[in-house]
Amino acid sequence: ALKTYTVNAAYASFDEKRKGTIKVGEFADLTILSDDVSKIPADKIRKVAVETTIVDGRIVYKRGVG
């Protein structure tokens, strides 16, 4: 599911050279979660919280702030 929403979505929109992964030169849009969803049991994923959201290299949301 993660790959579908990141790498595969970028490929499908012909943007794989600018987004879909975290690399120098790509867009700096990403979300930091409270847990690694690839390493926790599936029934715990619904409890994962968004900690920080970064758009264009700027923090636009930080949990507990504002």
Buried (B, 14 or more C-beta within 10 A) or exposed (E): EEEEEBBEBBBEEEEBEEBBEEEEEBBEBBEEEEEEEEEEEEEEEEEEEEBBBBEEEEEEBEEEEE
